Amino acid sequence: MSKPLGQTPFEQALLASGLVPPAQIAEARAELNGSVGDQALAAKLVELELLNEWQVDQLREGRTKFTLGQYAIIDTVAKGGMGHVFKGEHQLLGRVEAIKVLPRSKSRPDAIASFRQEIRAQAQLNHPNLVRVSYADRDGDTYFLVTEFVPGVDLRRLVRRTGPLPPDAAAWVVLQAAQGLEFAHRRGIVHRDVKPGNLLVTPDGDVKLADLGLAWYLNHEVPTDPGGRKKVVGTCDYLAPESISDPTRIIPVSDLYSLGCTLYYAVTGKVPYPGGNAVEKMRRCLREPPLPPQSIQHDLPDTVVEVIALLMDKNPETRVPSASVAIELLRPLLQEGSRERVCESIRAYDRVMSERGRTDRSGAHAATNLISETLTDSDSHPYSEPGDPASDMTPDAQQTSGALSTTGEVPIASETPTPIHPPLAPPPPAQPLDVAVWAVAGLALLGTLGIAAAGLLKILG
């Protein structure tokens, strides 16, 4: 005679969760031929597709809440400074979507204001290259935003796992992001956190720009810290110089500098200023030219290098003036089959992850931390990403403000493996730089401006 249900902590959590009706649990146990241990029962329920591995992990930790408003939470996607992202299914419509949740532990007035800002920003934007918002609500004191669920992988993870993209494939990806930016800019919204981790690439080669968590309206006042100082926000590896030196200056061309850094990363596998901490990176961004991309990838076409230089011009006045011009610069870099080469990179990524014997998600023990921290008052579990150590492609790439990719079938990795909040802007040097250093920097800048002028004349002529 089989034991009644609810004799073990796992079974008690399973019953309390309501994920599987008791009758189906009993049927699963009956198929086990007397083997009724928790591990065997969990494996059977997964085999029958009544539970998934993430839900099993949650239940083993004694967690039983798997709903948020009208949505059933079925998996975890990512975590970042401004919230967590889950995969959810609308219980009436059966539609799978991404749910971004502001943790209760961070429901301070300023965080709630930022979250509402993101909701308002994304609600204005309906474009095939931007992640679409479908709903926003609160469940008790938990605020959440529902967006489309984008299958695929972010550009950062794609490059880290499979290496730099072919130049034309990289141009295809970045061009689509530029189209999304052009749409947002025309509506007065600057993204402020364009980076590879926020470019979601689907198996069909489509690209959607995610995470407007730092976006700001062009006519809004810049936020300040408690001391009244203006905050530098964004990811330091992709910040435009003017965003560092003057955080009050929020202009569309700053997004284009970040887009240039993203193209640089896509074709080289490196950030423009590798190594060092956030402050050191920002100082170098202000004073030094980036490492020439052809010194990393020797066969890069000159045309690609020129476009990178145009987008990464340190002077916003002479940088590529708009996203529409950036699109026209990127278009000639495409070749027949560029989309297919992006798709092949996705397939290569899938093969790599299959050989690793794991799906590319944040891992069982990290996943178990997310639901309780978000939907309850617990805030005791630090997040980590097992099996995905920081690579030399983005060493200590810290953010100066929390940012989160909004959706995707795999975790959208933040560019920040270490704690954030460096000083708001790098202090000036104690002593003037050596004359020779200034001379080298000046020559490099003149060279970049020359390339920029030539490229713009070509477009305008």
N, C-alpha and C positions, 0 to 999 in steps of 0.2 A: 504494500500500500504506500503510495507516494505521500510525502509530507505536504502539509498545506502551504500555500504561498505566504510570503512575508516572514519567513523564518530567519532570513539573513539580512544584513544591512543593504546589500545590493537589491534584493527583492523588495524590501520595504521602500527604498528610493524609487524603484521601478513602478511600483503600484501608486506611490504618491505623485509621481510625475504625470501619470495619465498618458504616457507615450504609447503604450501597448495595452489594449484591453485585456483584462484578466483571462478571458476565455482563450485568447491567442497565446498568452503566456503558458497556460495549462497545456495547450496543444503542442507547443514547442517542447515543453518538458516531457510530454508523452513520447515524443520522437527520440528522446535521448536514451531510451532503454535503461532507465534506472540511474543514469549518471546525471545527478541533479546539482552538481556544484555550480557556484556562481560563474566560473570561467567557462564551463561547458554551456551553461544557459545563455550567457552573453554571446558566445560564438555562434550558437544556434540562431539567436534572434538577428544577428548580423547577417548570417547566411540566408535567412528568410526575408531579409530586407525590411525587417520591422524596426531595427535600430541601425545607426551607423557607429563607426568606431569612436567618433567624438562624443556622441551621446553616452556610449558605454563608459568612456573615461569620466564624464561628468557624474554619472550615477555611482560609479565606484567611489567618488569623493563625497557621496551623500547629497549631491545637489539635485534639486527636483523642479526648479522653475525653468520652463522652456517656452514661455510665451511672453509676448510684449504687445499689448494692444490686440489687434486682430491677427498677429503674426506668430507662427510657431518657429522658434529658433532651432535650426537644424545643423548648424556648423559654425565654426569661427573662421574669420577671414584674416583679420589684421588688428593691430593695436597701434595707436600713436598718441601724440601729446594731447590731442583734443578729443579723443574718444576711441571707442572700439567699433569694429565692423563685424557683423555677423551675417551669415546666410540664413534667410528666413523664407517661409512660405505663407502666403495669405491663406488663412484657414477657410475662407469662403470661396475665393476665386481660384485657389490652387496655383497662384503665380509666385515663382521664385524670384526674390529680389535681395538686394543688399541693404542691411539696416545698420546705420551708423548711430551709436548710442553715446551720449555724454554720461560718463560714470557718475553715480550719485556722490561719490567722494569728491568730485570736482564740480559740483553744482553750485559754485559761487556765482554771485551776480555778474562778475566780469566774464566768466566762462560761459554762462548762459547767454550773455549778450553776444559773445563771439559766435556761439552756436547758432543763434537766431540770425546773425549777420550772414553766416554761410547759407542758411536756408533761403533767405531773401535773395542772395546773389544767385544761387543755383536755380531758383524758381524762375528767374528771368531768361534763362538760357535753354534753348531747345535747338540743338545742332548735332548732326551725326558724329562730330568729333569731340563732343563734350558729354560727360556722364550725365544722364537725364535724371532729374528728381521727379518722383511720383507722389510723395506724400510726406507729411511731417505731423508729429503729434507728441503727446506726453502721456505716460502711464504712471499715475501718481506723481512722484517727483522725479521721474526719469524721462528725459527728453530724447527723442530719436527722429532720425531723418531716413526716409526710405528712397533708394535710388535703384535704377536698373542694375541688374547683375551682369557683369561683363566677364565672359569666359576668356581664359587666356593667361597671360603673364605680363608683368611690368617690364619695361625696357631694361632697367637696372639688373634685375634678376636674369633676364634673357642673356645679356652680355656677360654677366659674371659666370654663368654656367656654360655658355657655348662660345664665348669669345667675341671680338668685335664683328660688327655686321659688315658685309660688303658695302662700299660707299654708296652705291645707288639704292640699296635696301635701307640704309640709314637715312638717306634723303627722303625716301618714301615715308618712313615713320615720322620724321621731324616735320615734313611738309604738312601732314595731316594735323599734327599738333598746332602748327602755325595757322591752319584754317580755323581750328577751334578758338585760338587766341584772337584772330581777326574778328570773329563774331562777338567775342566777349568785349574786346576793346571798343567796338562800335557802340556798345551799350554802356560804356563808361566804367567797365570793370577791369581792373588789373589783377592778374592771378597772384603774383608775388611769390610763388613757390613752384615754378616750372623746373622740372628735374626728371631724370630717367625713371625714378620710382613712381612718378605720377603720369607716365605715359603707358596706358594699358593696351597691349597688342593682342588681338584676337587670333584664333587659328586661321581665319580667313584673310589675315593681313590688314585688318582695319585697326585704327588707333583712336582711342578716346582719352582725352585729357581729364584727369581726375583731381579731386581735392582742392576745392575752392575755400578751404578753411582759413586761409590767410588773405583771401581776396579782399580788395577794398575799392569802394567807389571813388572815382576821381575827385569828387567834390566833398568828400568827408574828411574830418580831422583825423590825423594819425593818432593811434592809441599811445598812451604813456605808461610808464611804470609807476609804482606808488610814490616815487620821489619826484614825479613830474617830468622825467626825461623821456625823450622819444625812443621807442623801442626799435631796434634793428630786428627784422623778422625775415624768415626764410631759411634756406639751407646754405651754409657758408660756402660749400664747393660751387654753388651756382648763383651766388649773389652778384648783382651788378655793382660796380664801384660806387656809383652815386647812392645806392641803397645803403651802403656802409657809411659813407661820409656824411650823408644827409638823409636820415630816415624819414624826414617830413616830405621828401620829394618822391611822390608815387606817380610814375609815368609809364605809359605802355612800353616804351623802348627798353625799360629794365627787364621786362619779360623776354624781349628779344635777345638780350645778352645771355640770359639763362638758357634760352633756346640754343644759342651758339655753343654754350658749355655742354648742353645735352648732345648736340651733334658731335662735338669733340669726343665725348665719352663713347658715343655709339660706334665711332670709327677707330678709336684707339684702345678702348677698354680702361682708360685712365681718366681721372679728373684733371682739370687744367693745372691745379696746384696741389699735387699729392704730398702727403706727409704733414706733420705738425698738427697743432691743435687749432681750434676755431679762430682764436685771435691771430695766430701766426698766418693762417690761410688768408684772413681778411687783410692783414697788412701786405702780404705779397700781392693780393689782388689789386690793391691800391697802387703799388709801386713797381711791380715787375710784370714783364710780358709772360704769358704762359709758356710752358715747354712746347717748342714747335711740334705739331702733331706728326710731321714727317720724320721726326727723330724717333718716334715710337713705331709708326707704321710707314716704312720707307717707300712703299709703292703707292701711297695716297696720291690721287690726281691733284694737280695744282688747282684745278677749279674748285675742288672740295675745300682745300686749305684756304683759298681766297674767300669763300663764303663764310667759313668759320671766322676768319679775320674780320670780315664786314660785320658779322653779328656780335663779335666780342670786342669791338672797338671800345676802349675805355671811356671815350668822350661821348656822352649821349647825344650831343649836338651833331656829331658826324657819323654816328652809328646808323645802321639801316633804319629808316624813319618810321616804318610801319610794318605790321604783319603781312599786309598785302604785297609790299615790296619784297619781304622775306620769301613769300610764296613764289614770286617770280624769279628770285635768285635760286631757289631750290629746284624748281621745275626742270631746268636744263640738266640737272645731275641725274635725273631718272633715265632708265634704260628699259627696253622691252624686257619684261619679266621681273621687274623690280619687286612687284607685289609677291610674286611666286617665291622669290628669294627670301622675303620676309617669312612667308609660310614655311619654307624649308627650315629656316632657323627655329621656328616654333616646333616643328617636328623633331629637329635635332635636340632641342631642349627636352621634349617629352622622352626621347630615347635616353638622354643622360639621366633624367630623374627616374626612369624605369630601371636603369642599370644600378642606380643607387639603392633601389629596393624601398623607396618611400615616395609618397605623394608630397608635392612641394607645399606643405602647409606648416603651420608653426610648431607642430609637435604635440604629443599627447599631454605631457605635464604642463606645458605652457597653456594649452587650450583649456585645461581644467581650471585655470586661474581666472579666465576671462569672465565667465558667466556670473560667478558670484560677486566679483568685484564690480561688475556693471549693474546688475539687477538687485544687489543687496548693498548693505552699508559697509561691507568688508573692503579693506584696501591694503591687505597685508602681503600680497603676492607680487613681487617684481616680475616683469615680463622679460622673457628671453626667447631667443630663436635657436633652439638646439640644431646642431648639424649645419649651421650656416654662419661660420665664423667670419669676422670682418676680413676681407681680402685686401691685398695691397692695392687694389684698384680704388678703394675709398677708405684709406686708413684714417681712423679717428674723425671721420667726416661728420661733424656735429651740426646740429641745427641751433639757430638762435631763437627759435620759437617752435613749439610742437606742431607737427604737421602729420596728416594721415591721408593715405590714398583711400579713396572712398569705396571702391568695389573691385571685384576680380575673383576668379575662381581659385586663385592661390594667394597667399599672403602678399600684400603689396608692401615690400620692405621699406621702412623709412631709411633715409640716409644717415641715421644717427644711432650707432651702436653704443654710444656712451652718453652720460648725462649732459644736459644742455645748460643754457643760461650763462654764456660767457659775458664779459663786459659789453655794454651796449655798442660801443665802437672802439676800435683799437686806438690807444692814446698815441699822440705824436712822438717821434723819437726824441730821446734826450739830447742827442747831438745831430747836427746836419749830416746827411749822407755824404760820403766821399764824392768829390767832383767827378771822378771816373765813373762811379756808379750812375750818377745822374746823366752823364754823357751817353752811357750804354742804353739806359732806359729811354732817353730822348730819341736816340737813333731808332730804337725799336718802335717807339710810338710813331715817329715820322714814317717808318716803313709801313706800319699798319694803316695810317691815314692815307698813304699813297695808294695802297691796295683798295681801301674803301672808296676813295675818289674815283679810281678807275672803274670799279664795279658799278658805282652809281651812275657814272656817265654812260656806261654801256646800257644800263636799264633805261635811263631817261632819253638816250639818243636813239 
